[in-house]
Amino acid sequence: AQSVTQLDSQVPVFEEAPVELRCNYSSSVSVYLFWYVQYPNQGLQLLLKYLSGSTLVKGINGFEAEFNKSQTSFHLRKPSVHISDTAEYFCAVTPPEGQGGKLIFGQGTELSVKP
Amino acid sequence: DGGITQSPKYLFRKEGQNVTLSCEQNLNHDAMYWYRQDPGQGLRLIYYSQIVNDFQKGDIAEGYSVSREKKESFPLTVTSAQKNPTAFYLCASSALTSEGTQYFGPGTRLLVL
């Protein structure tokens, strides 16, 4: 079965420092990959997605992610974080076609940006 | 404004009571989903629907029921059979394309009295 692993449950970082949130997935076939952000007591907002083409994907709020097929990874990065980036981040993957467009989510990474 | 609305924002349930969470979308999406979110467990799929009057169980459907009488609406009922209903419930919708990007509502927090 498909699975998504977010390697860090919590990532503390100082303001203006770079950050990387790690995501690995298990799949032997092509998949689509997503990163979502969730601010406290809110729904999920799409940050970026990889469908095909360039392996470096740029999203909102200065985030980007790199798709690495050989390592089955889709790590999220930002060169300089702000206090307002404090939130929970979820990596997700769609299983192969024919499974109803269901998303499989990782457990989430809580990013805490300190002044 | 196009989007997904969920109501109420907070809901309190008494022992043995059924409660219904509302989800409405005006994005003209065919597919709708319900997720349950517990701390440290990510999102788990409860039910999903790809077409009116049809829906499928997700990974944790026991103790829940849904209906899809209109394309825009996908209410979730938490029944008395759900023994641990305290959680944050998220509704999402998507077009029926292969990529299936899902868009989420603001969520409903269910608490047990």
HADDOCK unambig.tbl for C-alpha pairs under 7 A between the chains (distance, minus, plus):
assign (segid A and resid 32 and name CA) (segid B and resid 99 and name CA) 6.36 0.50 0.50
assign (segid A and resid 42 and name CA) (segid B and resid 106 and name CA) 5.02 0.50 0.50
assign (segid A and resid 42 and name CA) (segid B and resid 107 and name CA) 6.31 0.50 0.50
assign (segid A and resid 43 and name CA) (segid B and resid 90 and name CA) 6.75 0.50 0.50
assign (segid A and resid 43 and name CA) (segid B and resid 104 and name CA) 5.80 0.50 0.50
assign (segid A and resid 43 and name CA) (segid B and resid 105 and name CA) 5.50 0.50 0.50
assign (segid A and resid 43 and name CA) (segid B and resid 106 and name CA) 4.13 0.50 0.50
assign (segid A and resid 43 and name CA) (segid B and resid 107 and name CA) 5.54 0.50 0.50
assign (segid A and resid 44 and name CA) (segid B and resid 104 and name CA) 5.65 0.50 0.50
assign (segid A and resid 45 and name CA) (segid B and resid 104 and name CA) 6.93 0.50 0.50
assign (segid A and resid 97 and name CA) (segid B and resid 98 and name CA) 6.25 0.50 0.50
assign (segid A and resid 101 and name CA) (segid B and resid 98 and name CA) 6.55 0.50 0.50
assign (segid A and resid 101 and name CA) (segid B and resid 99 and name CA) 6.93 0.50 0.50
assign (segid A and resid 101 and name CA) (segid B and resid 100 and name CA) 5.04 0.50 0.50
assign (segid A and resid 105 and name CA) (segid B and resid 42 and name CA) 6.53 0.50 0.50
assign (segid A and resid 105 and name CA) (segid B and resid 43 and name CA) 6.28 0.50 0.50
assign (segid A and resid 106 and name CA) (segid B and resid 42 and name CA) 6.11 0.50 0.50
assign (segid A and resid 107 and name CA) (segid B and resid 40 and name CA) 6.23 0.50 0.50
assign (segid A and resid 107 and name CA) (segid B and resid 41 and name CA) 5.29 0.50 0.50
assign (segid A and resid 107 and name CA) (segid B and resid 42 and name CA) 4.11 0.50 0.50
assign (segid A and resid 108 and name CA) (segid B and resid 42 and name CA) 5.72 0.50 0.50
